[in-house]
Amino acid sequence: MIEYGHFIGGKHVAGKSGRTSEVFQPMDGTVRAHVALANKAEVRAAVENAAAAQGDWAATNPQRRARVLMKFLDLIARNNDELADILAREHGKTIADAKGDIQRGVEVVEFALGVPHLMKGEFSDGAGPGIDLYSMRQPLGVVCGITPFNFPAMIPLWKLAPAIACGNAFILKPSERDPGVPMRLGELFVEAGGPPGILNVVNGDKEAVDAILDDPDIQAIGFVGSTPIAHYIYSRGTASGKRVQCFGGAKNHMVVMPDADMDQTVDALIGAGYGSAGERCMAISVAVPVGQKTADELMKRLTPRVESLKIGPSTDASADYGPLVTKAALDKVRGYVDIGVKEGAKLAVDGRGFKMQGYENGFYIGGCLFDHVTKDMRIYKEEIFGPVLSVVRAHDYPEALGLCNDHEYGNGVAIFTRDGDAARDFATKVKVGMVGVNVPIPVPVAYYTFGGWKRSGFGDLNQHGPDSIRFYTRTKTVTARWPSGIKDGAQFSIPTMN
C-alpha cells in the first residue's frame, strides 16, 4: 500500500493531521494508496519553506531558472512511462491518454523556457528633461495552484511552470483522488536542480484549501474545478487581497451545419465526447445539428459508433476510454442518465449496464447518447462529466448560435461547416472563450491563452500563454533622473511640471 504524505522543502514529509483519504485504482476498484490530508499548520509549514527559498530564486537570473526547467523537462521525458503508468492507475485514463495529459503540460513548460524574453520590461530614453522611464516585471512571492483530478499532470504543469520561471515559489495542492503524479513532479524538480522549497506539494481537502485562501503570505492562487468551488475560491481569495484566477465548469456545444462533412463530424464527436470517459472540461457534451435532415443523418451515423465504443482497463492500448475516477463519479453519471430518461429525452444508446469482464468492481460505464434533448432539461443545463452526449436539434443557424450564447457556461465551442462565411460569423458572434472551426476540442497551443467566459471563468487573466506571465508577476515603473549640475530651471512637482 502506498502512503502519500506531502513534499515540502525538497523532501517527503509524513502527514501530521491524523486524517487520510483513499486513492483508488479505478480499473479494478481496489484501494491503491492512502493520502494524508493537511491541516492549517502543515499548509503554513509549506508556506514558510517557500518564503525562505523564494528570495534567492527570484534573484537568480532568468536564464538560470530556465535551465532548471530544461533539466526538469528532460527528466519528465526520461520518466514518461512511469508517470503515465501512475496517472493511468490513479485516474483511470488509458496509457495513451495519460501520455497526452503529460505532453500538453510539457508544452507549457517549454513555453516558460522563454521567460528571459517574456519578463522584459520597457524603456523610454529622454521621457523628460534628463529623464529615463523604464518598467520591470517582478515575481509576486509565494503563489499556489489548486488543481483537479481529471488532468493530474497537465494542469499542475500549466500552473507551476510559468510561476516558477518568473521567480516565484509555488505550492501545489493537487486533487486528493490522484496525487501520485504531482508528488513525482516535486521529486523531479529537485532532481533537476530546483532549490528545495521552490516547489512544494501539499495534499488535502477543503481544510487545506481554506488555509491556503486565508494565509497572508500567499499572494496568488490559480484554480481549476467545478463552478461552485471556483466561485467560492475566487470570492474568498480576492476578499483576502489575493490575485486569483479560477476556471469552472463547462457545457461545450458543437454546431453541425447542413454542409458539414458528416464523416469528419462523427469522428470528431466520438473523440471529443467520449475520450477520457468525458472527464474533460473541454469535452463536447452537446451536439447541435441544424435542420431535421442534418439531425437525422447525424443520429444515423453516430448511434452505431457509440454502440461500438471499446471500454477497457487503463492498460488496454486498444480501448477508446477507461473507467471513471471513483465510484462516486460513476454513480453521479449514472444518476444523470436516469434524470435524462425521466425528463423525456430519447436514450438512443444506454451504457449504464456495462460490465468489464474480469474487472467487475471497476468504475466503468458504456457510452450514452441522448436525442431530442431540450434546453430546459437538467442533462442539458448541468455538467455531467462523463461519456454522455446530448443531441439538441436546432431549426436554423440563429437558433443554434442562440443555444451556445444563452448557456451559463462559456468554456469551449465548435462549428463544423464547409462555409467560411458561416464559420467567420459564428467565431465573431459566439459568446464563448475558445472556439473551434472544424476542430472539436479547441484547446489553444501553449503560447496562446486558455480560458472560458461567463460561469466558466473568474478573474481577468487566463492560463498559459502571455497571460500566465502577467498573472505571476507585477509591473514596477521607474522614473530616473541623474542631475548633471546644469541649471535648466526644470521643476518636477505635481500637479505642474515645467
N, C-alpha and C positions, 0 to 999 in steps of 0.2 A: 504494500500500500504506500503510495506517495504521500508525503506530508509537506504541503506548501506553507511556508511562513511568509516572510517579507524579504525584500532585497534593499537594504538601507546602508549607506556609507560604503558601498562596494562589496558587501558580504551578505550572506544569508543570515537572517535573524528569526528566531522562533517567535511565534505569536505569544503574547502575554495576556490577552483579554480573557482567555478561557473559552472563547466562542469559536466554533468552526462551522464550515458548510461542506456538504458533499459535492464532489466533482464526478459526474457520471461519464461513462463511455456509451454514447447514445446507440451505437450499433448493436450492442447486446444488453444494454440496461444495467450493467454492473457498475459498482462504485469504483472509480479508478483512483481517487485521491481524496484527501481532506485538505481544506484550505482554511488558514487562520483568518479571522475577521478582526480587523484592527479597531482599537478604541482611540479615543482622543489623544491619549498620551503617546501612543505609537505613531499616530499621524504627526504629532508635534516633534517626535524624535527624528522623523524623516525630514521635516522642515528645517530643523536645526542643523542636520548634516548637510542639507542642500545649501543653506545660507552660508555655512562655514566654507564651503567649496566654491561658491559662485563668484566671489570677488576675483580670485586668481584666474578662474576660467574666463571671465569677461575681459581680463587684462591680457589674456593670450591672444596673439594676433589671429585674425580670422582665417588666414591660410593654414595655420597650425590646427585650428579647430576643424577645418575642412579635412585635413589629413587624417585626423582621428576617425572622422566619419567615413573616409575612404577605406580605412582598415576595417571598420565596422561592416561596411558593405561586403568586403572580401570574406569576412568571417560568416556573414549570413549566407553567402553563396556556397562556402565550403560546408556549411551545416544545413543546407537547404532540405535535404531528405529527412534529416532528423526533425527539423522544425515542422515540416509538412506532416510527418507522422504524428507528432504531438498534437498538432492542430486538428487533424482528422479524427483522432481518437477522442478528443475532448469536445469538439464541436459537432462532429458527425458528417462534415463535408467529405467528398471523395478526395483522394490524394491530389488529383489533377486540379480540383477546385481550390484545395488548400495551397497549392503552389501558385495559383493565380492570385490568391489573397496576399501571399508574401510578395509576389512580384509587383503588385500595384503599390504596396508600401515602399518597396525598394526604389521605385521610380521617384518618389518624393524625397527620399534620402539623396538620390542623385541630383535632384534639383537643388537641394540645400547645399551641395558642394560649391555652388556658385555664390556663397554668402559674401566673399570679399567684394564682389561686384554689387550684389543685391543690397548691401548695407551702406553703399556710398551715399554721401550727402551731396549738397550743392554749394557752390562758391560764386560770389559776385565780387569782382575786383572793382574798387572805386565806386561803391554804392553811395558814397557821400564824400565830402572833402577829406581825403586821407583815410577813409573808412572802408574796411572789407567786411563782408557779411557772409557767413557760412553756416551750414547746418550739419548735424551728425545724428546718426541713429545709434541709440544705446539700448542694451538689454533691460528688461524690467526687473530681473532679480530671480526670485523663486516663482515658478509657474507650475500649473498642474493640468493633467489630462484625465478625464473620466470617460472610459471607453466601453463599448458594448460587446456582447458575446459574439455577434454574428461575423465580425472581422477581427479576430484576436491578434492578427499581425498587422494588417493594413492600417487600421485606424490608429493604433498606438504609434506606428512609424510616421503617419501623417502628422501627428501631434508633436512627437518628441524631436524629430529631426530638425525642423525649422527652429524650434525653440532653443535647442542645444547649440545649433550652428550660430545663432545670434548672440550667444554668450550667457544664456540663462541656465539655471539649474532646474531640472524637471522632475516632478513627482507624478508617476503614473499610477492611477487607480483603475485597474482593468476589471472586467466582469469577473465575479467570483465563480461563474459557471465554467470558464475555460482559461485559467490563469497560467497554464504551463508555458505557452509561447512568450508572453510578456516577461515572465521570470527568466527565461533563457536569453531574451534580448538584453536584459540587465547584465547578465554574466558576459555576454559577447561584447557589450560596450566597454566594460572594464578591461577585458582581454585585448581590445583594440587600442588601449592606451587612454581611455576616458578616465578622468580623475574620479576617485571614489566620491560619491555624494552628488555628482552631477546628474546621474540618472538613478532614481530610487523607484522601487515598485512596492506599493502598499496595497495589500489585498483587503477587501472589506465590503460592507453593505452600507445601508443608509447612515449608520453611526459614523463610519469613516467619511462619507460624503459630507455630512453636516459639519464634521470637524474641519474638513478642507474649506468649506464655504465660510466658516467663521474665523479661520486662522488669520490673524492680522498681517502675517509676513508673506502670505501667498498673494501675488499681485494679479494673476490672471488665471482663468480656468477655461478650458475647451471641453465640450461635452458632445457626445452623440448617443442617442437613445430614443425613447418614446417622447411624444409631445408633452404629456402632462409633467414628466420629470424634467424635460428641457425647460419648460416654463417655470417650474419650481426652482431649478438651479439658477436660471437667469435672474429671476426676481430676487432671490436671497443673496446671490453673489454680487449683483450690482448694488443692492442695498448696503452691502458691506464695503462698497467702494472699489470692487474689483473690476477688471476688464473681463468680459465674459462673451464667449461665442457658444451657442447651443444649437444643435441640429436635431430635429424631432422626427415625427412620423411622416408617412407618405402614402399616397394612393395614385400611382402613376398610370396615366392613360396612354394607350396607343390608338390614334385615329387611323382608320383604314379607309382610304378613299376608293371610289369605284375603279379607278385606273391603276391601282396598286398591283405590283407583281405578287400574285397570291401565293406562289410557292415560297418566295422570299419572305413574305409576311408571316406565313405559318411557321417557317423555320425560326424566325425571329421571336415569335410568341412562345414557342416551345422553350427556347433557351432563356429568354428574359422572364417568362412567367414561372418556370418550374426549376430552373437551375438553382443549385444550392438550396433546394427544397423551398424556394420562395423566401428564404430568410435574408433578404437584402432590402435596404431602403430604396434602392433603385430598381427593384423588380417591377416588371409590368404586371399589374393586378387587374386592370380593366382594359378590355379591347372595345373600341367604339367603331364598328363598321358603319359606313354611311350609305344608306339605302337598303331596301329589302333584299334586292338581288345580291348585293355585296355581303350582307349578313348571312344569307342562306349558304352562299358559296364558302364563306369562311368557316361556318359550323360544319359543313360537309367535309371539309379537308382537315379541320382541326380535331374533330372528335376522335377519329381513329389514331391520330398521332398521340393524343393524350392517353388513350387506352393502351397504347403500346409502349409507353414510357417504362424504362427499366429502372426499378428501385433496388438498391443493394447496399451492402455494408460499405463503410468508408474505404476499405481496402480493395474493393472491386473496381478495377480500372475501366470496365465496360458499363458501369452504372451511370444513368443520367443524373441521378441525385441520391443522397443517402438519407439517414434519419434526421428528425428534428432534434434540437439540442437537449431537451428534457421531456419527461412525461407530462409535466405541467404545460409545456408548449404544445405537445401533441393533443392533449385534452382541449386546450383552447381552440386550436384549429378545427378539430372535430366539432366542437361546440358551434363554431361559426357556420360550418356546413349545415348542421341541424337547423340553425336560425334561418339560413337561406331557403331551405326547403319549406319551413313554416311560413316564411314571408311570401311564398308563391313563386319564387324563381324556379326555372326548369333545370334540374340537375342532370345534365347530359352525360357526365361521367362521374361516378361515385367511387372515390378511392378510400372511403372510411373503413372498409372491411379488409384492407390489405394486410397480409401477414407475411413476414420474411422467413422462409423455411430455414431452420437452424438458428434463427435469431428472433424467436418469438417474443422475447422480452425487450427487444429494441424499440425505439420510438419512431416507428415508420407509419406513413400514410401514403396512399396512392394519389396520383394526380386527380384533382377535382375540377370540373368545368361546368359553370352555370351559364345558361342562356336566358334571355328575356328578363334581365335584371333591370330594375328601375332605380332612379336616383333617390327615392325615399327609403330604400332598404338599408338595413344596417350593414349587410355584406358589401354594399357599395360605399357607404359613408365612412366605415371604420377600417383601420389597417388590420389585416388578418395575419400577415407574416407567416405564410405557409404556401404550399403548392396548390393554390386555389385561384383560378382565373374567372372573372365575371365578364360576360359579354353584354354590353348595353347598346342597344340598337338606336341609331340616330337617323332621322328622316333626311337630313341635309347637312351640309358643312357648317352653317351657322349654329345649328343645334349641337353638333359635335364640339365645336370650339367653345360654346357656352358651358358644356359639361366640364371641360377642363378648367375654365375660368371661374366657375361658381363653386368648385370644391374647396373645402377649407385648407387642404394641403396643396403645396405648390413646389414639390421637390423636382421631379423629372417628368418629361412628357415626350411623346414621339408622334410623328406623322409618316405614314407610308403612302407614297404617291409618285407618279411619273411627271406630275405637273409642277414645274418650277415656280409658277406664279402662286399656286395654292400653297406650296411649301414656304415661300417667302412671306406671304400674308400670315400664315399660321405662326411662323417664327417671330414675326413682329408683334402680333396681337395677343398671343397666349400669355397668360399671367403665371408663368412658371419659371423657376430659376435656371433649369438646364433642359435644353431642347434637342431632340434628335430628329434628323431628316433621313428617313430610311436607315436609321441607327436606333435599335430598340432600347439600349441602356446608355444614355448619353453622358457617361462619366468623363469629364474633361481630362486631358493629359496633365501631367504634374505641373507644368509651367503655366497653366491656366487655373482659375479658381473654382472650387467646388462649393455649392451652397444652394439651398432652396428658398422659396418665397413663402409668404403667408405663415401658416402654422407649422411649416416645416423648418423654419429657421428663426433664431432670435439673436440679435446683435448686428452690428454694422459691417463686420469683416468676416470673410469666409475662410474655408480650409484650403490649404496648399496654394501654390502659385504666389504671386506678389503679395496677396492679402495676408498670407501667413507671416511674412517678414514684417509687415506693418503691425500685425496683431501682437507679435512678441517683442516689439521694440517701441521706443518713444523717441520723438524728434526733439533735439535741443538746437536752438538757433543762437549763434554768437555774433554780436556786433563788435568789431575790434577797431581801435584807432591807436596808432603809435605816434604821439606828439613829436614833431620834428624841430620844435623850437621856433618855427616860423609863426609870426603874429598874423594869422589870417582873419582874425575877427570872427571866427565861427563860434556859434553858440549851439548847445545841444540839449537845452532844457525843453521839457514838454509843458504846454502844448505847442509852443512855437519853436522853430528851428531856422536860424539864419546862417 
